[in-house]
């Protein structure tokens, strides 16, 4: 709901334009919260130097109702990018000099499904037409949902409304009319239905 409102509302929302806007915002350089000198930075730095974990530091900040609260991820990021002037090998229990990628940190709980990181290079580079992606938007109070099917090269988009919810049966009920033309032919290719519904 917030994504749609931020990018023009129901009448003007376009996934391709929203993605480009998000990429522009992501490329802006922003100072980290813990890069600014102050009591919060000093406290986090001193507790890390004592060997406390980022989770324990965050929990203490919450318990003390400390102003300018930072999350665990911010503390980890500030250690690994050198913002706090501490080495990860000296202050973190894992003693890793570099962070593992997110997929390595979080094991795939659905081993039967392929990881999106393993898709072919032609799909990532947007060189080859015919590859579709689906973005799902969940409405207020989780009572409705909408899918946007977007072809990755041309950015041609097909909106699919799902007024009854966003379970797999609701997604299938919305996708079938959107992907089949008036004559019962397959307009997007059978792979789209298999990928999204499974």
N, C-alpha and C positions, 0 to 999 in steps of 0.2 A: 504494500500500500504506500509506504513512504517512498519507495523507488519510483512508482508511477507519479505520485504527487510532485516529487522533486523534478521530474522531467516532462512536465507539460500536462499532467492529468490524463484521464481516460481518453479524452478526445484527441490529444496531440502526442501521446507517448509513442516513441519509435525506438526499438531496441538498439539499432545500429547507432543512432545519434546519442543515445544514453551511454553506450559503451565508449564512444569517442570522448564524450565529456568526462567520463570516469578516468580514462587514460590521461587526459590533460591534467586533471586534478591530482592524479597519482604522481605525475612527473614534477610537481612543484616541490621545491626543497623546503622542508620544515625542520626547525630545530626540535630535538627531542626534549621532553619535559625534564629529564634528568641532566641535560646539558647546561641548564641555567643554574648558576650558583645559588645556594640557599640552604635552608634547614633540611628540606626533604632530600636533596642530593647528598648532603653530608651524612644524614642518618642512614640512608640506603648504603652508601659507600662504606661507612664504618662497620655496619652489621655484616656486609659481605666480607669485609676484611677479617672479621672474627670467625668466619666459616659458616654463617647462617645461610640457609637456602632462600631463594627468591620467594618461594611459597610462604615460608615462615615470616619473612619480612613483611610481605603483603598482609598476612593475617594479623600481625601486630599493628600495622597501620590502621586496619579496619577496626580492630578492638579499641584502639586509642582515639578513634574518630579524628584521625590526623587530617588537617586541611591539605588539599592538593594530592589526593590519593592517586597512586599509580598501580597498574595491573602487573601481574607476574610477567607477562610477555614483554612489557616495557623494560622491566629490570633485566631480563635475559638479553634483549636486544641491545641495551646500553652497555652491558658487559662485553658482548661479542663485537660491537663496533668500536670499542675503545673510548666511549663517551665518559665513563667513570674513571678511566686511568688505571683499571685493574685488569690483570690477565685472567682469562677464564680458567687456565690450568692451576691458578693459585687460589681462586676464591669459590669455584663451583665444585660440587662433589663429583661430577662426572669427569672432571679433569680433561675435557676435550678441548683442543685448541680452536676448533671450528665447529659450527653447528651442523648437525645432520639436516638433510632436507626434510620438509614436512612429511612426505610420504614415508620416509624412513623412521621418523619419530612416532607416527601413528599407524599402527598396523592395519591393513585392510581387513575389515570384519566380514566382507562379502567376497570371499576369495573366488567365487564362481564368476563374478563380473570383472571384465577387464578394466584396468586403471586408465583414466583419461590421459595420463602422462605417456602411455605407451602407444598412442595413436600415431599413424604414419606422418613423416615430415611434410608431405604434400598437403595434409590437412592443416597442420600448424601454420605453414607458410601461406595458406590461402592461394595456392598456385593452380589448383585443379577444381573446376566447378563440379557440383553434384554432391558436396558434403554439407549436411544440414546439422544445425544445433538447435536445441530446445531450451528456452528460458522459462521458468515457471514463476509466476507472481501469485502469492497467496493473499487473499482479500482480508478485510477487517474481520476480527474474531474468528478467523479460520473457517468462514462459512462459504467462501467461494474461491475460485482459482481461475487463472488464465495462463495459457501457454502461448509463447511466441516462437514459431518455427522460422528460422532464418538460414538462408543459403549463405555459406561463409564467403564466397567470392563476390557475388552480385549484391549481397545484403538484402535480397528480396525476402520479405517477411509475410507470414500468414498468422494472423491472430486466431486463437482457438479459445472460446469461452467455455468454462466448466462451472456452471452455476450450482451444481449439487455438491461440490467438494473437490478434493484433489487426491483421492485414493486411486489406485491403479485402474479400477473399473470405470471411474469417472474420467480419467485421462483417456482411456480407450474409447469411451463414448464420445468424447470431444474430438479425438484425432480422426476417427473413421470418416465423418463427413468432411473434415478439412482436407484430408489427403486423397479422397476419391472424387473424381469429377462427376458431372451429371449423368454420364453414361456408364458409371461403374468402373471406369478405368483408374489405374494407379497413377496419380500425377507426380508423386515425389519419389517413387521407388519403394519396394517392399522393405528395404533395410531400415528406413526411418521408423516404421511402426515397430519393428522388432527391437530396435535400440531403445526407444523411449519407453515402451511399455514394459519390457523386461527389467 
